[in-house]
Amino acid sequence: MSITESRSGVLPVRTEFTLVWRGYDRGRVNKYVRAVEEELRLLAADRDSAADTAERLADDLDAARSENDELQQRLERVMRTPIESDGLSERLLGMVDLAHAEADEIIEHARTEAEQSWARAHEAAERLRERYDRMLVDLDERREQMETEHRELMTTARADIEAMTERAQQHRRELDERAARRRQEAEREFAAAMLRQREETSRLIEERDAAAKAEAERLVADATERARECDALRRRIAEELRTAREVLAAAIPLTEPLEGEDEVRATAAPEPDPESRRPSPEPRAPSTLPEQRDISPPVIQPAAGS
């Protein structure tokens, strides 16, 4: 394959990578690929320029060869035609020798120039080919290195993910167990608090009931005592009333006038003064009744909270 034919498809560079999670730094890889593509474009331009130069030199070499062949043919035709030296002058002989010398020099110079141009073009093409091959090898090595790093990163990432998943599950189990323990502890504390509250409430209710019962018993005892006192007072007053009635019953006959006492009083007594006509108050029997007291039964107030 010639240099011209090798111009197409000179950049078999993969410019896109499959995007995977935690695969590579996309910006760095894209930057590196762009730099490599730019360098390959420069190398391709240099290669094309060298190829053009080589083609131009090859054309020059072909033209020089054609001219050389033509001169060679002319020289051969001239040389095939015998020239008699007697018929030529020394000047013509010198011109012929000079023409032969110039032709040989031109041919040699053209051959040398063509060979040098071809050598330079071939050397440049070889250098470009070697550089291109080195770059392809370097790109392959870089690609293999990146693929290896990608595989290692993926392996490490999978291991990290599995470890993180295991740690997360373990942490979740620990949190669940801790939450269950806290819930059970809270339930126990709540039950204990409710029990203490119920016991305290029951104790307060019992104390209040006991206090109310004691207060009620005290009030009942007080009322009973007052009732007994009232009953005793009632019996004593009844006894005193009975005694007073007996005294009054015994004193009533003593207040009645004797027989004939009214006549004697009417004849012997002078005309009484109008003031003295007022009837004298009847003698009152001494009261043996005690002073009236308030013996109304006490009002029993209900105990607080009963």
PyMOL commands that set and color helices and strands:
alter all, ss='L'
color gray80, all
select helices_A, chain A and resi 5-7+26-80+90-251+253-255+261-268
alter helices_A, ss='H'
color red, helices_A
deselect
rebuild
show_as cartoon
